Amino acid sequence: MKTYKPTVDELRDQGLVFYEVVAGSQSHGTNTPKSDIDTRGYYHVPMKHQKGLGNVENQSQDSVTDTEFYNLKRAVEVLIKANPN
């Protein structure tokens, strides 16, 4: 079985990201001039990857830009558990 594991750039280029926000020290107002910018968000999985026997990765991340996107299924799981992470 093939796993759908898009990169952060692929998600943005394909217009699949529906929510993106600055997180971490920048969002809390505790950043310093040396602080990086953390970005978090959610994306939807294209229909062709939602059906069939393939797996879908819950998360796509870019450690260079400190960006993490979670798929919609993961977003719902977090909301149901009232998990702030």
N, C-alpha and C positions, 0 to 999 in steps of 0.2 A: 504494500500500500504506500502510496506517495503522500507526503505531508505538505500541505500548503503553508509555506513559511516565507511571506514577503518581507522585503527589507523596508525600512522606514522611508527611503526615497521612492521605492515602488508604490507604497501606499499613497504617498503625497502625489506622485505623478499621475496615478490612476484615479485620483479624486475620491479615494475610499475613506479618508479621515473625516469624521463628522464632528469631532470635538477635540480641540487642542488648547492647552492652557499652560502657562508658565507656573512651575511648582518650585518647591524648595525655598532657599533663603530669599530669592528674588520675590516670591509671592508673600513671604512673611515679613518682609521689610528688614531682615537681619543680614542682608548681603553686605559684602565689603567690596572694594575695588577689584580684588582678586577672585571674587566669586564667579562660578560658572552659571550658566542658565540651564536649569532643568526643565524639560518639557514632557508633559504627559498627555495622553489622549486616548480616544477610542476610534475604532474603524469597523466598517462592516465587511463581511466576507462576500465576495462575488458569488452569485447563485451557482455557477458551475462547480464551485468548490464546496458548496453546502450539501450537495446530494452525492450519493455514491458511498464507497467504502473508504475513501481517503480520510486522513486526519487533518485537522486544522490546528495550527499552533496558536496558543492563547495569547502570545505576546510577541511583539517585534521591537527590537531595541537597537540603538546605535550608541555605543559607549563613547565614541569620540565627541558627539554632540550632546550626550547625556539625555537622550530622547527615548521614551518608552510609550508604545501604543498597545492597547489591549483590544481584542475583538469584542464584538457586541455580546456574545455569549458570556464572556468573562465579566463584562460590565454588569450584566443581570445577576450573575452569581454573587458578585461583591455587594450589589444593592440588597439582595435577599438576605444576606448575612449581616447587613448593616456594618460592613467592614470599610473603614475609611481608607484603606490601602488599596 
